[in-house]
Amino acid sequence: MEDLTKKYYKIGDVADFLGVPQATIRYWELEFPEISPSRTQTGLRQYTPADIETLRIIHYLIKTKGLKVEAAKAQMKINRDNISKKLKVFSELQDIRSELEVMLKVLSKRR
């Protein structure tokens, strides 16, 4: 995940960050009250880095861990801080794995 340096992001950018369709993000907005992007005068959604972090947690619960929406809602209510820590570790491990895979490819080409 790239660093979030802007104050607001469009839904298309957020969908690209998460690798999900925009419709999925809109659905999650309906299901999870924690997500409440502001809107421009023309009605476009504007997501803050905090909104995106919440969406990353939801993505982790639903897409990675395979929880149903209701179970993910329950986890968000009772255990959000712990989930956030697990997501951070999971993301770091994914980055390390990617680096190791690159190294393995380079080494296998040298043989």
C-alpha positions in Angstrom: 0.0 0.0 0.0 1.4 3.4 -0.9 1.7 6.3 1.5 -1.4 8.4 1.7 -0.1 12.0 1.5 -3.2 13.8 0.1 -6.0 15.1 2.3 -8.7 13.5 0.2 -9.0 10.7 -2.4 -11.6 9.9 -5.0 -13.5 6.6 -4.9 -11.6 5.4 -8.0 -8.3 5.9 -6.3 -9.4 4.1 -3.2 -10.8 1.2 -5.3 -7.4 0.9 -7.0 -5.5 1.0 -3.6 -7.7 -1.9 -2.4 -8.1 -3.8 -5.6 -11.9 -3.9 -5.4 -14.6 -2.4 -7.6 -16.1 1.0 -6.7 -19.4 -0.7 -6.1 -17.9 -2.8 -3.3 -16.7 0.3 -1.5 -20.2 1.9 -1.9 -21.7 -1.3 -0.5 -19.3 -1.3 2.5 -20.3 2.3 3.2 -23.9 1.2 3.6 -23.0 -1.7 5.8 -20.3 -0.1 8.0 -21.2 3.2 9.7 -17.5 3.8 10.4 -17.1 4.8 6.8 -18.5 8.2 6.0 -16.7 10.0 3.3 -17.4 13.7 2.9 -18.9 14.9 -0.4 -18.1 17.7 -2.8 -20.8 20.1 -3.8 -21.3 17.9 -6.9 -21.7 14.8 -4.7 -18.4 13.1 -5.3 -17.1 11.1 -2.4 -13.9 12.3 -0.7 -12.1 9.7 1.4 -9.6 10.7 4.1 -6.6 8.5 4.9 -8.5 7.5 8.1 -11.4 6.4 5.9 -9.0 4.4 3.7 -7.5 2.7 6.8 -11.0 1.7 7.9 -11.7 0.3 4.4 -8.3 -1.6 4.5 -9.4 -3.2 7.8 -12.8 -4.2 6.3 -11.0 -5.5 3.2 -8.7 -7.6 5.4 -11.6 -9.0 7.4 -13.9 -9.9 4.4 -11.5 -10.6 1.6 -8.4 -12.0 3.4 -9.9 -13.7 6.4 -13.1 -14.6 4.6 -15.6 -13.3 7.2 -19.2 -12.5 6.3 -20.2 -8.9 6.5 -22.1 -9.4 9.8 -19.1 -11.1 11.4 -16.8 -8.3 10.1 -19.1 -5.7 11.7 -18.9 -7.5 15.0 -15.2 -7.7 14.9 -15.0 -4.0 14.0 -17.0 -3.2 17.1 -15.3 -5.4 19.7 -11.7 -5.7 18.4 -10.7 -2.9 16.0 -7.4 -2.0 17.6 -6.2 -5.6 17.6 -7.3 -6.1 14.0 -5.4 -3.0 13.0 -2.3 -4.4 14.5 -2.7 -7.7 12.8 -3.3 -6.0 9.5 -0.1 -4.0 9.9 1.9 -7.2 10.5 0.1 -9.0 7.6 1.0 -6.1 5.3 4.6 -6.1 6.4 4.8 -9.8 5.9 3.3 -9.5 2.4 6.0 -6.9 1.5 8.8 -9.1 2.8 7.4 -12.0 0.8 7.3 -9.9 -2.3 10.9 -8.9 -1.8 11.9 -12.5 -1.3 10.1 -13.6 -4.4 12.0 -11.0 -6.4 15.3 -12.2 -4.9 14.5 -15.8 -5.7 13.8 -14.9 -9.4 17.1 -13.1 -9.6 19.0 -16.0 -8.1 17.3 -18.5 -10.3 18.2 -16.6 -13.4 21.9 -16.6 -12.3 22.0 -20.4 -12.3 
